[in-house]
Amino acid sequence: MSDNKAKNVESEQLLHLVFGGELETLSGITFRDLKNIDIVGIYPNYATAERAWKAKAQATVDNAHMRYFIVHLHRLLDPA
């Protein structure tokens, strides 16, 4: 990849949302209480979102029902 293309890929803003909460069941994705959803933040790329997700997931490892997710907002904003 040329230097210009690499710089464009690095600087391209691909928004990701990290959030989580306690689930009703271990196998589902229904939250126990929507009022207690933890919105961790919106990040400019997957790598920073993944770091935030990992930190939150590790901090709540003792609660089996707690789950954190990464949503690819850029795909929702521009599905093409």
C-alpha positions in Angstrom: 0.0 0.0 0.0 1.4 3.4 -0.9 2.1 6.0 1.9 -0.9 8.2 0.8 -3.3 5.2 0.9 -2.0 4.1 4.3 -2.5 7.7 5.7 -6.0 7.8 4.3 -7.0 4.5 5.8 -5.5 5.6 9.2 -7.3 9.0 9.1 -10.6 7.7 7.9 -13.2 8.1 10.6 -15.1 4.8 11.1 -17.3 5.4 14.2 -17.9 2.6 16.7 -20.1 2.6 19.8 -19.2 0.5 22.9 -22.0 -0.2 25.3 -23.1 -3.0 27.7 -25.3 -4.1 30.5 -26.6 -7.0 32.4 -28.4 -9.6 30.3 -31.5 -11.6 31.4 -30.0 -14.9 30.3 -26.5 -16.1 29.4 -27.5 -17.1 26.0 -29.6 -14.1 25.0 -29.1 -10.4 24.2 -32.1 -9.0 26.1 -31.0 -6.5 28.8 -32.4 -6.8 32.4 -32.8 -3.1 32.8 -32.5 -0.6 29.9 -32.2 2.3 32.3 -28.9 0.8 33.4 -27.2 0.4 30.0 -23.6 1.5 30.2 -22.7 3.7 27.3 -19.0 3.5 27.3 -18.4 5.8 24.3 -18.1 6.4 20.6 -14.7 5.8 19.1 -13.1 6.9 15.8 -12.0 3.4 14.7 -12.3 -0.3 15.6 -8.9 -0.5 17.4 -9.8 2.1 20.0 -13.3 0.7 20.4 -11.9 -2.7 21.0 -9.5 -1.4 23.7 -12.5 0.2 25.5 -14.6 -2.9 25.1 -11.8 -5.2 26.5 -11.3 -2.9 29.5 -15.0 -2.9 30.4 -15.4 -6.7 29.8 -12.4 -7.5 32.0 -13.6 -5.1 34.7 -16.9 -7.0 34.9 -15.6 -10.5 34.4 -17.1 -11.6 37.8 -20.6 -11.0 36.6 -21.5 -13.7 34.0 -24.6 -11.8 32.9 -22.7 -8.6 32.1 -21.9 -8.2 28.4 -20.3 -5.4 26.3 -20.8 -4.9 22.6 -19.1 -3.0 19.8 -21.5 -1.5 17.2 -20.1 -0.5 13.8 -21.9 2.9 13.6 -20.2 3.8 10.3 -22.1 0.8 8.7 -25.4 2.1 10.0 -24.7 5.7 8.8 -23.5 4.6 5.4 -24.6 1.0 4.6 -23.1 1.1 1.1 
